[in-house]
Amino acid sequence: MNALIKISAKEFNAELFKNLQEIFKRFQNAELTISLHEKRRTTEVSEDKSEYEKRLLNSVKEMEEGKYVEFTMDSLKKYVDDLVKQ
């Protein structure tokens, strides 16, 4: 089974996180990927193929350099809880 759940950052809160936890408990052998994408402003010009490729290659380079964030489920929950408290 594959599922893609898209929500806005404004909608992501502790209550939604807890509801997702309950759903994911049913899938003991599943893997969960959380991805964050910044929405582009409608005034921005769409990038062409070469600009997209440059951005993609830069992302791969940064990942290979260790410039990414990794969370366990417990550390993600703590991080989200701390953000909600702010």
Secondary structure by P-SEA (a helix, b strand, c coil): cbbbbbbccccccaaaaaaaaaaacccccbbbbbbbbcccccccccccaaaaaaaaaaaaaaaaacccccccaaaaaaaaaaaaac
